[in-house]
């Protein structure tokens, strides 16, 4: 009997064209579109955020972790409230669609302003369709982009995959230092 063997197949990742990114915003990011377009949705989300933030008391949390739509909400909260938040030490964003012009043009504050946070990291996987396979530092002052491997299939956008990568690379420790 002959033993079968197979050569490993090398993964190929292709660049994502801008028109596909914009289409994805409306097709796959209905939550982001809803948050940006519907005042009632935004008010409901802000109510939850305000309530959660107040649970920490006057000093606020030390670290804010946000994923996907959460990164849009977090940016909005930090941009609008700034130093009134009694700023956390760190902000970890994962798989953010904030690179998209379709998102940036609908944000309420000046999108290029630095946020009032000591340490800000955005992690992304180059295969993450929601994050466009790219960082956001080209659009925002003060953020460090870190490319990680998120093994979630097929989108590379899974929250758990991002958290594992952040822990493995000690990014949370870096944010709190």
C-alpha positions in Angstrom: 0.0 0.0 0.0 1.3 3.4 -1.0 1.3 6.2 1.6 -0.3 9.5 0.4 1.4 12.7 1.3 0.4 16.3 0.6 2.5 19.4 0.4 1.2 22.3 2.6 -0.7 24.9 0.7 0.5 28.4 1.2 -2.2 30.9 2.1 -2.7 33.7 -0.3 -4.2 37.0 0.8 -5.3 39.5 -1.8 -5.7 43.3 -1.3 -9.3 44.4 -0.8 -10.4 47.1 -3.3 -12.0 50.3 -1.8 -15.3 49.8 -3.6 -15.6 46.4 -1.9 -14.9 48.0 1.5 -17.7 50.5 0.9 -20.1 47.8 -0.2 -19.2 45.8 2.9 -20.0 48.7 5.1 -23.6 48.6 4.0 -23.9 44.9 3.5 -22.0 43.4 6.5 -22.0 46.3 8.9 -25.7 47.0 9.3 -25.1 47.6 13.0 -22.5 50.3 12.2 -24.8 51.9 9.6 -27.7 51.9 12.0 -25.7 53.4 14.8 -24.4 56.2 12.5 -27.8 56.9 10.9 -30.5 56.4 13.5 -30.6 58.9 16.4 -32.7 56.5 18.5 -30.3 53.7 18.1 -27.4 55.9 19.1 -29.2 57.3 22.1 -30.0 53.7 23.3 -26.4 52.6 23.0 -25.2 55.8 24.7 -27.6 55.1 27.6 -26.1 51.6 28.1 -22.5 53.1 27.9 -23.3 55.8 30.4 -24.8 53.4 32.8 -21.9 51.0 32.5 -19.3 53.8 32.8 -21.0 55.1 36.0 -20.7 51.6 37.6 -16.9 52.3 37.9 -17.5 55.5 39.9 -15.7 58.8 39.4 -12.4 57.4 38.3 -13.8 55.3 35.4 -12.3 52.1 34.1 -8.5 51.6 33.6 -9.0 49.9 30.2 -11.6 50.1 27.5 -11.8 47.1 25.1 -13.9 47.6 22.0 -14.6 45.4 19.0 -16.1 46.2 15.6 -19.2 48.5 16.2 -17.8 49.0 19.7 -14.8 50.7 18.3 -17.1 53.2 16.5 -19.0 53.8 19.7 -15.8 54.1 21.8 -14.3 56.6 19.4 -17.5 58.6 19.5 -17.7 58.5 23.3 -14.0 59.5 23.7 -14.2 62.2 21.0 -17.3 63.8 22.5 -16.6 63.5 26.2 -12.8 63.6 26.2 -11.2 64.5 29.6 -14.7 64.4 31.3 -14.3 60.7 31.2 -11.5 60.7 33.8 -9.6 59.0 31.1 -8.8 55.4 31.2 -5.1 54.5 30.8 -5.7 52.3 27.8 -8.0 51.8 24.8 -7.8 48.5 22.9 -9.7 48.5 19.6 -10.0 45.3 17.6 -11.2 44.9 14.1 -12.4 48.4 13.6 -14.2 49.7 10.5 -13.0 53.3 11.4 -10.7 53.2 8.3 -13.8 53.5 6.0 -14.6 56.9 4.6 -18.3 55.9 4.8 -17.9 55.6 8.6 -15.5 58.6 9.1 -17.8 61.0 7.2 -20.7 60.1 9.4 -18.9 60.6 12.7 -20.0 63.6 14.8 -16.6 65.0 15.9 -13.4 65.9 14.0 -12.3 62.4 12.9 -8.6 63.2 12.9 -8.3 64.5 16.4 -6.4 62.4 18.9 -8.4 60.9 21.7 -7.8 61.8 25.3 -6.4 58.5 26.3 -2.8 57.7 27.4 -2.3 54.5 25.3 -4.4 53.5 22.3 -3.8 50.3 20.3 -5.9 49.0 17.4 -5.3 45.4 16.4 -6.4 43.9 13.1 -5.9 40.9 10.9 -5.1 41.4 7.2 -7.9 39.0 6.3 -10.6 40.8 8.5 -13.2 42.1 6.1 -14.8 44.4 8.6 -11.4 46.0 9.5 -10.6 46.0 5.8 -7.4 44.1 6.5 -5.7 47.3 7.7 -5.0 49.6 10.6 -6.5 53.0 11.3 -3.4 55.0 12.3 -3.4 56.7 8.9 -6.6 58.4 9.9 -6.1 59.1 13.6 -3.4 60.7 15.7 -2.1 58.8 18.7 -3.1 55.2 17.8 -0.7 52.3 17.3 -1.8 49.7 14.8 -0.7 46.1 15.5 -1.3 43.4 12.9 -2.2 40.1 14.6 -3.4 36.7 13.4 -7.1 36.1 14.0 -7.7 32.5 13.0 -11.5 32.8 12.7 -12.8 31.5 9.4 -13.9 32.9 7.0 -13.8 36.6 8.2 -10.8 36.8 10.6 -13.1 39.1 12.7 -13.9 37.0 15.7 -13.7 38.8 19.1 -12.3 35.7 20.8 -9.5 35.4 18.2 -8.6 39.1 18.8 -8.6 38.8 22.6 -6.3 35.7 22.4 -3.9 37.7 20.1 -3.9 40.7 22.5 -3.1 38.4 25.5 -0.5 36.5 23.6 1.3 39.6 22.5 0.9 41.3 26.0 -0.9 44.2 24.5 -3.2 44.6 27.5 -0.1 44.9 29.8 1.4 47.5 27.4 -1.8 49.5 27.5 -1.9 49.5 31.3 1.8 50.3 31.8 
